[in-house]
């Protein structure tokens, strides 16, 4: 029996992983947690090729942070030698193709994992979601001038992955989130917060939970939202 999927979204540091793991542990029904973002260290299901590539200077996370632990890499100057410039251009094209291929395979793989759990009767909890994370930059046609790479990624990610059945936005001010994790800036995080909240205009089943509280209260509210949706979904409410 196929069950439903739930995606936790919100700026970095709002508590998605903490809440997702605890709901997986305490929710009365069968639940599986699945990280659906680009951070290698946070992934609980990942292809070996993706781990190898991302730790060697692969693409960036949706938030803009470098994914590999080594940070940006510097390349030696090629000078005016045409042959060296040509070799560098070819290498750049190879990296570009391999990067896109690796990303598409990984996103498809996570969806396969989610489908398997769902068919086995688990409620699947997504920590982040590729469609929702990349919606404003890669998918939304009115997002300004998008590069060919972004347009291609936006098209493929919509084709490879299913939208979650329920989206729960963990909401807290950018300044609060910045104090918790210290990544990016309060202004950037506030901008991402606004983007995530705006998704309620396009997502059918969308709930906002105040995450600027003690985590136990947040988990209680999240569990209540999931239980209510579970009943509407046509499954017995958990006890």
DRENPA-3360 file (N, C-alpha, C; in nm, 2 decimals, always signed):
BEGIN
1 = XXXXXXXX = +0.08/-0.12/+0.00/+0.00/+0.00/+0.00/+0.09/+0.12/+0.00 ~ +0.07/+0.21/-0.10/+0.15/+0.33/-0.11/+0.10/+0.43/-0.01 ~ +0.19/+0.49/+0.07/+0.15/+0.60/+0.16/+0.18/+0.73/+0.10 ~ +0.20/+0.83/+0.19/+0.23/+0.97/+0.14/+0.36/+1.01/+0.18 ~ +0.41/+1.13/+0.12/+0.54/+1.18/+0.15/+0.52/+1.32/+0.21 ~ +0.61/+1.36/+0.30/+0.61/+1.49/+0.37/+0.75/+1.55/+0.35 ~ +0.75/+1.68/+0.31/+0.87/+1.75/+0.30/+0.88/+1.86/+0.40 ~ +1.00/+1.87/+0.47/+1.03/+1.98/+0.56/+1.11/+2.08/+0.49;
9 = XXXXXXXX = +1.07/+2.20/+0.48/+1.15/+2.30/+0.41/+1.17/+2.42/+0.51 ~ +1.26/+2.51/+0.47/+1.29/+2.62/+0.56/+1.44/+2.66/+0.54 ~ +1.48/+2.77/+0.58/+1.63/+2.81/+0.57/+1.72/+2.72/+0.65 ~ +1.85/+2.72/+0.61/+1.95/+2.64/+0.68/+1.95/+2.69/+0.82 ~ +1.94/+2.59/+0.91/+1.95/+2.61/+1.06/+1.82/+2.63/+1.13 ~ +1.71/+2.61/+1.05/+1.58/+2.62/+1.11/+1.53/+2.50/+1.19 ~ +1.60/+2.39/+1.17/+1.57/+2.27/+1.25/+1.51/+2.15/+1.17 ~ +1.52/+2.15/+1.04/+1.46/+2.05/+0.96/+1.51/+1.91/+1.00;
17 = XXXXXXXX = +1.64/+1.89/+1.01/+1.70/+1.76/+1.04/+1.66/+1.71/+1.18 ~ +1.68/+1.80/+1.28/+1.64/+1.77/+1.41/+1.50/+1.72/+1.42 ~ +1.41/+1.80/+1.37/+1.26/+1.77/+1.37/+1.24/+1.64/+1.29 ~ +1.29/+1.63/+1.17/+1.27/+1.51/+1.09/+1.31/+1.38/+1.16 ~ +1.43/+1.38/+1.22/+1.48/+1.26/+1.29/+1.40/+1.23/+1.41 ~ +1.35/+1.33/+1.48/+1.28/+1.30/+1.60/+1.14/+1.25/+1.57 ~ +1.08/+1.31/+1.46/+0.95/+1.26/+1.42/+0.96/+1.11/+1.37 ~ +1.07/+1.08/+1.30/+1.09/+0.94/+1.26/+1.09/+0.85/+1.38;
25 = XXXXXXXX = +1.15/+0.90/+1.48/+1.17/+0.81/+1.60/+1.04/+0.80/+1.68 ~ +0.96/+0.90/+1.69/+0.85/+0.91/+1.78/+0.71/+0.89/+1.72 ~ +0.70/+0.91/+1.59/+0.56/+0.91/+1.53/+0.50/+0.77/+1.54 ~ +0.38/+0.76/+1.57/+0.32/+0.62/+1.59/+0.32/+0.53/+1.47 ~ +0.31/+0.59/+1.35/+0.30/+0.51/+1.22/+0.45/+0.48/+1.18 ~ +0.46/+0.40/+1.08/+0.59/+0.36/+1.02/+0.64/+0.48/+0.94 ~ +0.76/+0.53/+0.97/+0.81/+0.65/+0.91/+0.96/+0.62/+0.87 ~ +1.00/+0.68/+0.75/+1.14/+0.68/+0.71/+1.18/+0.82/+0.68;
33 = XXXXXXXX = +1.30/+0.85/+0.73/+1.36/+0.99/+0.71/+1.45/+0.98/+0.59 ~ +1.44/+1.07/+0.50/+1.53/+1.08/+0.38/+1.57/+1.22/+0.35 ~ +1.70/+1.24/+0.35/+1.76/+1.37/+0.32/+1.75/+1.39/+0.17 ~ +1.69/+1.51/+0.13/+1.67/+1.53/-0.01/+1.74/+1.66/-0.05 ~ +1.86/+1.68/+0.00/+1.93/+1.80/-0.04/+2.07/+1.76/-0.09 ~ +2.16/+1.86/-0.11/+2.29/+1.84/-0.17/+2.41/+1.82/-0.08 ~ +2.38/+1.84/+0.05/+2.50/+1.83/+0.14/+2.54/+1.68/+0.16 ~ +2.66/+1.65/+0.12/+2.71/+1.51/+0.13/+2.71/+1.46/+0.27;
41 = XXXXXXXX = +2.76/+1.54/+0.36/+2.77/+1.50/+0.50/+2.63/+1.47/+0.56 ~ +2.53/+1.53/+0.52/+2.39/+1.52/+0.57/+2.32/+1.40/+0.51 ~ +2.36/+1.35/+0.40/+2.29/+1.25/+0.32/+2.29/+1.12/+0.39 ~ +2.18/+1.05/+0.40/+2.17/+0.92/+0.46/+2.16/+0.81/+0.35 ~ +2.12/+0.86/+0.22/+2.12/+0.77/+0.11/+2.19/+0.85/-0.01 ~ +2.30/+0.80/-0.06/+2.37/+0.87/-0.17/+2.45/+0.77/-0.25 ~ +2.46/+0.80/-0.38/+2.54/+0.71/-0.47/+2.68/+0.74/-0.44 ~ +2.77/+0.63/-0.45/+2.91/+0.64/-0.43/+2.97/+0.74/-0.53;
49 = XXXXXXXX = +2.93/+0.75/-0.65/+2.98/+0.84/-0.75/+2.95/+0.98/-0.71 ~ +2.84/+1.01/-0.65/+2.80/+1.14/-0.61/+2.90/+1.19/-0.49 ~ +2.92/+1.10/-0.40/+3.00/+1.13/-0.28/+3.15/+1.16/-0.33 ~ +3.19/+1.08/-0.43/+3.33/+1.10/-0.48/+3.34/+1.24/-0.55 ~ +3.24/+1.27/-0.63/+3.24/+1.39/-0.71/+3.22/+1.51/-0.63 ~ +3.13/+1.51/-0.54/+3.10/+1.63/-0.46/+3.21/+1.67/-0.36 ~ +3.29/+1.57/-0.32/+3.40/+1.60/-0.23/+3.52/+1.65/-0.30 ~ +3.51/+1.65/-0.44/+3.63/+1.70/-0.52/+3.59/+1.82/-0.60;
57 = XXXXXXXX = +3.51/+1.91/-0.54/+3.48/+2.03/-0.61/+3.36/+2.02/-0.71 ~ +3.26/+1.94/-0.68/+3.14/+1.94/-0.76/+3.06/+2.06/-0.75 ~ +2.93/+2.05/-0.79/+2.84/+2.16/-0.78/+2.81/+2.21/-0.64 ~ +2.74/+2.33/-0.63/+2.71/+2.39/-0.51/+2.57/+2.35/-0.45 ~ +2.56/+2.38/-0.33/+2.42/+2.35/-0.27/+2.33/+2.46/-0.31 ~ +2.20/+2.43/-0.29/+2.09/+2.53/-0.33/+2.11/+2.66/-0.26 ~ +2.16/+2.66/-0.14/+2.18/+2.79/-0.07/+2.31/+2.86/-0.11 ~ +2.39/+2.80/-0.19/+2.51/+2.87/-0.24/+2.64/+2.83/-0.17;
65 = XXXXXXXX = +2.64/+2.74/-0.08/+2.76/+2.70/-0.01/+2.83/+2.59/-0.08 ~ +2.96/+2.59/-0.08/+3.04/+2.49/-0.15/+3.02/+2.36/-0.07 ~ +3.00/+2.25/-0.15/+2.96/+2.12/-0.08/+3.08/+2.05/-0.03 ~ +3.19/+2.05/-0.10/+3.31/+1.98/-0.06/+3.37/+2.04/+0.06 ~ +3.44/+1.96/+0.15/+3.50/+2.02/+0.27/+3.62/+2.10/+0.24 ~ +3.68/+2.09/+0.12/+3.80/+2.16/+0.09/+3.78/+2.30/+0.05 ~ +3.65/+2.34/+0.01/+3.62/+2.48/-0.03/+3.66/+2.50/-0.17 ~ +3.65/+2.62/-0.22/+3.69/+2.66/-0.36/+3.83/+2.62/-0.39;
73 = XXXXXXXX = +3.85/+2.57/-0.51/+3.98/+2.53/-0.55/+4.04/+2.64/-0.65 ~ +4.17/+2.66/-0.64/+4.23/+2.76/-0.72/+4.30/+2.68/-0.84 ~ +4.29/+2.73/-0.96/+4.36/+2.67/-1.07/+4.47/+2.76/-1.12 ~ +4.58/+2.70/-1.16/+4.70/+2.78/-1.20/+4.66/+2.85/-1.33 ~ +4.72/+2.97/-1.35/+4.69/+3.05/-1.47/+4.75/+2.98/-1.59 ~ +4.68/+2.99/-1.70/+4.73/+2.92/-1.82/+4.81/+3.01/-1.91 ~ +4.82/+3.14/-1.88/+4.90/+3.23/-1.96/+4.84/+3.25/-2.10 ~ +4.93/+3.27/-2.19/+4.88/+3.30/-2.33/+4.90/+3.18/-2.42;
81 = XXXXXXXX = +4.94/+3.07/-2.37/+4.95/+2.95/-2.45/+4.82/+2.90/-2.50 ~ +4.79/+2.90/-2.63/+4.66/+2.86/-2.68/+4.63/+2.71/-2.65 ~ +4.74/+2.62/-2.66/+4.72/+2.48/-2.63/+4.67/+2.46/-2.49 ~ +4.73/+2.53/-2.39/+4.70/+2.51/-2.25/+4.55/+2.56/-2.23 ~ +4.52/+2.68/-2.30/+4.38/+2.73/-2.28/+4.28/+2.63/-2.34 ~ +4.32/+2.56/-2.45/+4.23/+2.47/-2.52/+4.21/+2.35/-2.43 ~ +4.32/+2.30/-2.37/+4.31/+2.18/-2.28/+4.22/+2.21/-2.16 ~ +4.24/+2.33/-2.11/+4.16/+2.37/-1.99/+4.01/+2.38/-2.03;
89 = XXXXXXXX = +3.98/+2.43/-2.15/+3.84/+2.44/-2.20/+3.78/+2.30/-2.21 ~ +3.85/+2.21/-2.26/+3.80/+2.07/-2.28/+3.77/+2.01/-2.14 ~ +3.87/+2.03/-2.05/+3.85/+1.98/-1.91/+3.72/+2.04/-1.85 ~ +3.71/+2.17/-1.87/+3.59/+2.23/-1.82/+3.46/+2.18/-1.87 ~ +3.46/+2.15/-2.00/+3.34/+2.09/-2.06/+3.31/+1.95/-2.00 ~ +3.42/+1.87/-1.98/+3.40/+1.73/-1.93/+3.35/+1.74/-1.79 ~ +3.40/+1.83/-1.71/+3.35/+1.85/-1.57/+3.21/+1.89/-1.57 ~ +3.17/+1.98/-1.66/+3.03/+2.03/-1.67/+2.94/+1.92/-1.70;
97 = XXXXXXXX = +2.97/+1.83/-1.80/+2.88/+1.72/-1.84/+2.87/+1.62/-1.72 ~ +2.99/+1.59/-1.66/+2.99/+1.49/-1.55/+2.91/+1.54/-1.43 ~ +2.93/+1.67/-1.41/+2.85/+1.73/-1.29/+2.70/+1.72/-1.31 ~ +2.65/+1.75/-1.43/+2.51/+1.74/-1.45/+2.46/+1.60/-1.45 ~ +2.54/+1.51/-1.51/+2.50/+1.37/-1.51/+2.50/+1.31/-1.37 ~ +2.59/+1.35/-1.29/+2.60/+1.30/-1.15/+2.48/+1.35/-1.07 ~ +2.45/+1.48/-1.09/+2.34/+1.54/-1.02/+2.20/+1.48/-1.06 ~ +2.18/+1.45/-1.19/+2.06/+1.39/-1.23/+2.04/+1.25/-1.18;
105 = XXXXXXXX = +2.15/+1.17/-1.18/+2.15/+1.04/-1.13/+2.12/+1.03/-0.98 ~ +2.18/+1.13/-0.91/+2.15/+1.13/-0.77/+2.01/+1.17/-0.73 ~ +1.96/+1.27/-0.80/+1.82/+1.31/-0.78/+1.72/+1.19/-0.81 ~ +1.75/+1.12/-0.92/+1.66/+1.01/-0.96/+1.68/+0.90/-0.86 ~ +1.80/+0.87/-0.81/+1.82/+0.77/-0.71/+1.74/+0.80/-0.58 ~ +1.74/+0.92/-0.53/+1.67/+0.95/-0.41/+1.52/+0.93/-0.43 ~ +1.47/+0.96/-0.55/+1.33/+0.94/-0.57/+1.30/+0.79/-0.57 ~ +1.39/+0.71/-0.63/+1.37/+0.56/-0.63/+1.36/+0.51/-0.48;
113 = XXXXXXXX = +1.45/+0.56/-0.40/+1.46/+0.52/-0.26/+1.32/+0.55/-0.19 ~ +1.28/+0.68/-0.22/+1.15/+0.72/-0.16/+1.03/+0.63/-0.20 ~ +1.03/+0.60/-0.33/+0.92/+0.52/-0.39/+0.92/+0.38/-0.32 ~ +1.04/+0.32/-0.30/+1.05/+0.19/-0.24/+0.99/+0.19/-0.10 ~ +1.03/+0.29/-0.02/+0.98/+0.30/+0.12/+0.83/+0.32/+0.12 ~ +0.78/+0.41/+0.03/+0.64/+0.44/+0.02/+0.56/+0.31/-0.01 ~ +0.61/+0.23/-0.11/+0.54/+0.11/-0.15/+0.54/+0.01/-0.04 ~ +0.63/+0.02/+0.05/+0.64/-0.08/+0.17/+0.56/-0.03/+0.28;
121 = XXXXXXXX = +0.49/+0.08/+0.27/+0.39/+0.13/+0.37/+0.45/+0.23/+0.47 ~ +0.56/+0.29/+0.43/+0.62/+0.39/+0.52/+0.57/+0.53/+0.48 ~ +0.55/+0.62/+0.57/+0.54/+0.76/+0.55/+0.69/+0.81/+0.53 ~ +0.71/+0.87/+0.42/+0.85/+0.92/+0.39/+0.86/+1.07/+0.43 ~ +0.96/+1.10/+0.51/+0.98/+1.24/+0.56/+1.10/+1.29/+0.48 ~ +1.08/+1.39/+0.40/+1.19/+1.45/+0.32/+1.25/+1.57/+0.40 ~ +1.38/+1.56/+0.43/+1.45/+1.68/+0.48/+1.50/+1.76/+0.36 ~ +1.43/+1.87/+0.33/+1.45/+1.94/+0.21/+1.38/+1.87/+0.09;
129 = XXXXXXXX = +1.38/+1.93/-0.02/+1.33/+1.86/-0.14/+1.38/+1.94/-0.26 ~ +1.43/+1.86/-0.36/+1.50/+1.93/-0.48/+1.41/+2.03/-0.55 ~ +1.28/+1.99/-0.57/+1.19/+2.08/-0.64/+1.17/+2.21/-0.57 ~ +1.15/+2.20/-0.44/+1.12/+2.32/-0.36/+1.25/+2.40/-0.33 ~ +1.36/+2.34/-0.32/+1.48/+2.41/-0.30/+1.52/+2.49/-0.42 ~ +1.50/+2.43/-0.53/+1.55/+2.49/-0.66/+1.44/+2.56/-0.73 ~ +1.32/+2.57/-0.68/+1.21/+2.63/-0.75/+1.24/+2.77/-0.80 ~ +1.28/+2.86/-0.71/+1.29/+3.00/-0.75/+1.41/+3.03/-0.84;
137 = XXXXXXXX = +1.52/+2.94/-0.83/+1.64/+2.97/-0.91/+1.64/+2.89/-1.04 ~ +1.59/+2.77/-1.04/+1.61/+2.68/-1.16/+1.48/+2.65/-1.23 ~ +1.36/+2.66/-1.16/+1.24/+2.61/-1.22/+1.15/+2.73/-1.26 ~ +1.13/+2.83/-1.17/+1.04/+2.94/-1.20/+1.08/+3.02/-1.32 ~ +0.99/+3.02/-1.42/+1.03/+3.09/-1.55/+1.04/+3.24/-1.53 ~ +0.98/+3.30/-1.43/+0.98/+3.44/-1.41/+1.10/+3.48/-1.32 ~ +1.19/+3.39/-1.29/+1.30/+3.42/-1.20/+1.41/+3.50/-1.25 ~ +1.39/+3.57/-1.37/+1.49/+3.64/-1.43/+1.57/+3.56/-1.53;
145 = XXXXXXXX = +1.68/+3.61/-1.56/+1.76/+3.54/-1.66/+1.83/+3.42/-1.60 ~ +1.79/+3.30/-1.65/+1.85/+3.18/-1.60/+1.95/+3.12/-1.70 ~ +2.06/+3.07/-1.65/+2.16/+3.01/-1.74/+2.10/+2.88/-1.80 ~ +2.17/+2.84/-1.91/+2.12/+2.72/-1.98/+2.13/+2.60/-1.88 ~ +2.23/+2.60/-1.80/+2.24/+2.49/-1.70/+2.13/+2.49/-1.60 ~ +2.09/+2.61/-1.55/+1.98/+2.62/-1.45/+1.85/+2.58/-1.52 ~ +1.83/+2.62/-1.64/+1.70/+2.59/-1.71/+1.69/+2.43/-1.73 ~ +1.81/+2.38/-1.77/+1.81/+2.23/-1.79/+1.79/+2.16/-1.66;
153 = XXXXXXXX = +1.85/+2.20/-1.56/+1.84/+2.13/-1.43/+1.69/+2.15/-1.38 ~ +1.63/+2.26/-1.39/+1.49/+2.28/-1.35/+1.40/+2.19/-1.43 ~ +1.42/+2.17/-1.56/+1.34/+2.09/-1.63/+1.35/+1.94/-1.59 ~ +1.48/+1.90/-1.58/+1.50/+1.76/-1.54/+1.46/+1.72/-1.40 ~ +1.48/+1.81/-1.31/+1.44/+1.78/-1.17/+1.29/+1.77/-1.16 ~ +1.21/+1.84/-1.24/+1.07/+1.83/-1.23/+1.02/+1.69/-1.30 ~ +1.10/+1.65/-1.39/+1.07/+1.52/-1.46/+1.11/+1.40/-1.37 ~ +1.23/+1.41/-1.30/+1.28/+1.30/-1.22/+1.21/+1.28/-1.09;
161 = XXXXXXXX = +1.17/+1.38/-1.03/+1.12/+1.37/-0.89/+0.97/+1.41/-0.88 ~ +0.90/+1.35/-0.78/+0.76/+1.38/-0.76/+0.75/+1.48/-0.65 ~ +0.66/+1.57/-0.66/+0.63/+1.67/-0.56/+0.58/+1.59/-0.43 ~ +0.62/+1.64/-0.32/+0.57/+1.58/-0.19/+0.42/+1.60/-0.18 ~ +0.36/+1.50/-0.11/+0.21/+1.52/-0.09/+0.18/+1.63/+0.01 ~ +0.27/+1.64/+0.11/+0.25/+1.75/+0.21/+0.38/+1.82/+0.23 ~ +0.37/+1.95/+0.24/+0.49/+2.04/+0.27/+0.47/+2.11/+0.40 ~ +0.57/+2.10/+0.49/+0.56/+2.17/+0.61/+0.68/+2.26/+0.62;
169 = XXXXXXXX = +0.65/+2.39/+0.62/+0.75/+2.49/+0.63/+0.78/+2.53/+0.77 ~ +0.90/+2.50/+0.81/+0.95/+2.54/+0.95/+1.00/+2.69/+0.94 ~ +0.93/+2.77/+1.01/+0.95/+2.92/+0.99/+1.01/+2.98/+1.11 ~ +1.11/+3.06/+1.09/+1.17/+3.14/+1.19/+1.24/+3.26/+1.12 ~ +1.26/+3.38/+1.19/+1.32/+3.49/+1.13/+1.47/+3.46/+1.09 ~ +1.52/+3.53/+0.99/+1.65/+3.50/+0.95/+1.76/+3.53/+1.06 ~ +1.74/+3.63/+1.14/+1.83/+3.66/+1.24/+1.84/+3.55/+1.35 ~ +1.72/+3.49/+1.38/+1.72/+3.38/+1.47/+1.79/+3.26/+1.42;
177 = XXXXXXXX = +1.77/+3.22/+1.29/+1.83/+3.11/+1.23/+1.98/+3.13/+1.22 ~ +2.02/+3.25/+1.19/+2.17/+3.28/+1.18/+2.23/+3.26/+1.31 ~ +2.17/+3.29/+1.42/+2.23/+3.27/+1.56/+2.25/+3.13/+1.59 ~ +2.16/+3.04/+1.53/+2.17/+2.90/+1.56/+2.29/+2.83/+1.49 ~ +2.31/+2.87/+1.36/+2.40/+2.79/+1.28/+2.52/+2.88/+1.24 ~ +2.50/+3.01/+1.22/+2.61/+3.10/+1.19/+2.65/+3.09/+1.04 ~ +2.56/+3.03/+0.95/+2.60/+3.02/+0.81/+2.52/+3.13/+0.73 ~ +2.58/+3.17/+0.62/+2.53/+3.28/+0.53/+2.52/+3.41/+0.61;
185 = XXXXXXXX = +2.41/+3.48/+0.60/+2.39/+3.61/+0.67/+2.24/+3.62/+0.70 ~ +2.20/+3.70/+0.80/+2.06/+3.71/+0.84/+1.98/+3.76/+0.72 ~ +2.03/+3.85/+0.64/+1.96/+3.90/+0.52/+1.94/+3.79/+0.42 ~ +2.04/+3.71/+0.39/+2.02/+3.60/+0.30/+1.92/+3.50/+0.35 ~ +1.93/+3.46/+0.47/+1.83/+3.37/+0.53/+1.69/+3.42/+0.53 ~ +1.68/+3.55/+0.56/+1.54/+3.61/+0.55/+1.49/+3.60/+0.41 ~ +1.57/+3.62/+0.31/+1.53/+3.61/+0.17/+1.48/+3.47/+0.14 ~ +1.56/+3.37/+0.19/+1.52/+3.23/+0.16/+1.39/+3.20/+0.24;
193 = XXXXXXXX = +1.38/+3.26/+0.36/+1.25/+3.24/+0.43/+1.13/+3.28/+0.35 ~ +1.14/+3.40/+0.29/+1.03/+3.46/+0.21/+1.00/+3.37/+0.09 ~ +1.11/+3.31/+0.03/+1.09/+3.23/-0.09/+1.02/+3.10/-0.05 ~ +1.06/+3.04/+0.07/+0.99/+2.92/+0.11/+0.84/+2.94/+0.14 ~ +0.82/+3.05/+0.21/+0.68/+3.08/+0.25/+0.59/+3.11/+0.12 ~ +0.65/+3.17/+0.02/+0.58/+3.19/-0.10/+0.53/+3.07/-0.17 ~ +0.59/+2.95/-0.14/+0.55/+2.83/-0.21/+0.41/+2.79/-0.17 ~ +0.36/+2.84/-0.06/+0.22/+2.81/-0.02/+0.12/+2.85/-0.13;
201 = XXXXXXXX = +0.16/+2.94/-0.22/+0.08/+2.98/-0.33/+0.07/+2.88/-0.44 ~ +0.16/+2.78/-0.45/+0.17/+2.69/-0.56/+0.15/+2.54/-0.51 ~ +0.17/+2.52/-0.38/+0.16/+2.38/-0.32/+0.02/+2.36/-0.26 ~ -0.04/+2.25/-0.30/-0.18/+2.22/-0.26/-0.19/+2.20/-0.11 ~ -0.10/+2.12/-0.05/-0.11/+2.09/+0.09/+0.01/+2.15/+0.16 ~ +0.00/+2.26/+0.22/+0.11/+2.34/+0.27/+0.07/+2.39/+0.41 ~ +0.17/+2.36/+0.51/+0.14/+2.41/+0.65/+0.27/+2.48/+0.69 ~ +0.25/+2.58/+0.77/+0.36/+2.66/+0.83/+0.36/+2.63/+0.98;
209 = XXXXXXXX = +0.47/+2.60/+1.03/+0.49/+2.57/+1.18/+0.60/+2.67/+1.23 ~ +0.56/+2.74/+1.34/+0.65/+2.83/+1.40/+0.77/+2.75/+1.46 ~ +0.89/+2.77/+1.41/+1.01/+2.70/+1.46/+1.09/+2.79/+1.55 ~ +1.04/+2.91/+1.59/+1.11/+2.99/+1.68/+1.06/+2.97/+1.82 ~ +1.07/+2.84/+1.86/+1.02/+2.79/+1.99/+1.10/+2.67/+2.03 ~ +1.08/+2.63/+2.15/+1.14/+2.51/+2.20/+1.11/+2.39/+2.11 ~ +1.21/+2.31/+2.08/+1.20/+2.21/+1.97/+1.09/+2.11/+2.00 ~ +1.07/+2.08/+2.13/+0.96/+1.98/+2.16/+0.82/+2.03/+2.12;
217 = XXXXXXXX = +0.80/+2.16/+2.13/+0.67/+2.21/+2.09/+0.66/+2.21/+1.93 ~ +0.77/+2.23/+1.87/+0.77/+2.23/+1.72/+0.74/+2.09/+1.67 ~ +0.80/+1.99/+1.74/+0.78/+1.85/+1.70/+0.63/+1.81/+1.73 ~ +0.58/+1.86/+1.83/+0.43/+1.83/+1.86/+0.34/+1.88/+1.75 ~ +0.37/+2.01/+1.71/+0.29/+2.07/+1.61/+0.31/+2.00/+1.47 ~ +0.43/+1.96/+1.44/+0.46/+1.89/+1.32/+0.39/+1.76/+1.31 ~ +0.39/+1.68/+1.42/+0.33/+1.55/+1.43/+0.18/+1.57/+1.42 ~ +0.12/+1.67/+1.47/-0.02/+1.70/+1.46/-0.06/+1.73/+1.32;
225 = XXXXXXXX = +0.02/+1.81/+1.25/-0.01/+1.84/+1.11/-0.01/+1.71/+1.03 ~ +0.09/+1.62/+1.05/+0.10/+1.50/+0.97/-0.01/+1.41/+1.00 ~ -0.05/+1.40/+1.13/-0.17/+1.31/+1.17/-0.30/+1.36/+1.10 ~ -0.32/+1.49/+1.10/-0.44/+1.54/+1.04/-0.44/+1.51/+0.89 ~ -0.32/+1.53/+0.82/-0.32/+1.50/+0.68/-0.33/+1.35/+0.66 ~ -0.28/+1.27/+0.74/-0.29/+1.12/+0.73/-0.44/+1.08/+0.73 ~ -0.52/+1.14/+0.81/-0.66/+1.11/+0.82/-0.73/+1.16/+0.69 ~ -0.69/+1.27/+0.64/-0.75/+1.32/+0.52/-0.71/+1.24/+0.40;
233 = XXXXXXX = -0.59/+1.18/+0.41/-0.54/+1.10/+0.30/-0.61/+0.97/+0.29 ~ -0.69/+0.94/+0.39/-0.77/+0.81/+0.39/-0.71/+0.70/+0.47 ~ -0.61/+0.73/+0.56/-0.55/+0.63/+0.64/-0.60/+0.65/+0.79 ~ -0.61/+0.55/+0.86/-0.64/+0.56/+1.01/-0.54/+0.66/+1.08 ~ -0.60/+0.75/+1.16/-0.51/+0.84/+1.23/-0.43/+0.76/+1.34 ~ -0.31/+0.79/+1.36/-0.22/+0.72/+1.46/-0.27/+0.74/+1.60 ~ -0.24/+0.64/+1.68/-0.28/+0.65/+1.82/-0.16/+0.64/+1.91;
% end
